Every structure is written in structure tokens, then in C-alpha cells.
């Protein structure tokens, strides 16, 4: 019940953010303050690091990486893992694209450190990384009895997603509220994909 309440609250926050930024080409709330603070203190070495981290969340890396994991899972007859990886990664990517079409927010063009096309809200990197990292943590610990190990796995998953989001802000290709929206929807989609896997995908 607590998780359902949390999801409802997060969904309400996401919808509120979405309505505030819909069709906008400007920042809201703390967007400009954070981007200005970062971009007044740019470090070339950090830029290269953030580019690499951002690459790890791109389709150029995730498609072959997830594809390889799915193939290995099928070879080892771990069909549950293969189904969940496909559902989670592909589903979050498609859903993110649909949400961007709904909200039509322009990226923070004045802050770009790298070229980036497409719409801005919610961040695809943040949404997919949050959803997929949580899914991986779930798959790795679903038979684990140690609560400490489960917490550690989920903590690492969230940490990696947070770093991914930070990389997108640092590179100036997203408003901070895009990242927040991406994290929220990533968490929600992770829970939805688990729910569908439990009650729907098992019938396929």
C-alpha cells in the first residue's frame, strides 16, 4: 500500500511538472540557477567524463548491451530475465518518446556543451536508466534472502541513475526538471513493468 501511495504522489508531481513545462522553451523553478551554477565552473576533464557516462545511457550502447544480455539469458533458458529486460528497456524507451511528444518541451539550447536533438521532457537517459537499473537490481536480488544485499543492489542502481542524470545536466542538454521528471517516470515504469510481468507477460 505504501508503494502505491508513493507512486500516486510521484505521478501527481510529474503531471504538475509536465503541465508547467508543456510547450515551453524556458526553464522553471530551479532550472536556470542550477545550470548557471554548473556552467560557470566547467571543467574540461569532467566534460569528457560526463560524455562517457552519457554514452552509457544512449541507445548506441544500450541496444547492443541489453541485446547481448537477452541472448545470453535465452541461451541459458532464463526466459523470465530475457522477457523482463526486453519489456523494461524497450517499453521505457517507447513510453518516453510518447511523453516527449505530449509535452513538447525544447532543450536548454543556450547551455549545450554537445550537440543533441529531440525534445526535452522527460529526460530519456534518466527515465530509461532509472527503470533499467532498478530492473537489473531486481533481477539480481529477487532470490536473495539477505536484506542488506538487496538494499545495496538497489542503492547502487539508484546511484548510477542519478549520475546519469547529472551527466545530462552537466552537458547542458537537459533542464534539471527534465531529469527529475525522467527519474519519476523511470521509477513508475519499473513498477508497472514488474506488475505486467507478474500478471500479463506470464500468459504469453
Secondary structure as UniProt FT lines:
FT   HELIX           2..21
FT   TURN            22..23
FT   TURN            29..30
FT   HELIX           31..39
FT   HELIX           44..56
FT   HELIX           59..75
FT   TURN            76..77
FT   HELIX           79..103
FT   HELIX           109..111
FT   HELIX           124..141
FT   TURN            142..143
FT   HELIX           147..170
FT   TURN            171..172
FT   HELIX           176..199
FT   HELIX           201..203
//
